[in-house]
Amino acid sequence: MIYWIIGFAGAIGSLLRYSVGKVFPAVEFWGFPIGTLLANYMGSFFLSWFSVWSVKRKSVPSWVQAGVITGLIGSFTTFSTFSVEVIELMVAGWWRVALLYVLLSLWGGLILAWSGYQLAIKRKRG
């Protein structure tokens, strides 16, 4: 049963990820892969927040946690697309843009994951 839940949530996450890419196509941002960056930013924040929030709330069933964390967020974020886009930028000779993308992805993702964690902790206390 859990596989169906993760698969269903994964289908939703991948459709949401595709939609972000359509709304923010790299072509309209001078080749910068903004759609992937935004999806990974949102996923970093939400994964951190939901992980802490759902563990603190004893009433969230494990199948909901698995569906949201592994299915929805796991399919929404994309390290493989990020990796390919960095390589494509480097091959095109856009080394500085590739480096900027790597740094923004790494530091932005970490900052947003920390922010999600802090929000969940504050919500728990309040």
Secondary structure, 3 states (H helix, E strand, C coil): CHHHHHHHHHHHHHHHHHHHHHHCCHHHHCCCCHHHHHHHHHHHHHHHHHHHHHHHCCCCCHHHHHHHHHHHHHHHCCHHHHHHHHHHHHHCCCHHHHHHHHHHHHHHHHHHHHHHHHHHHHHHHC
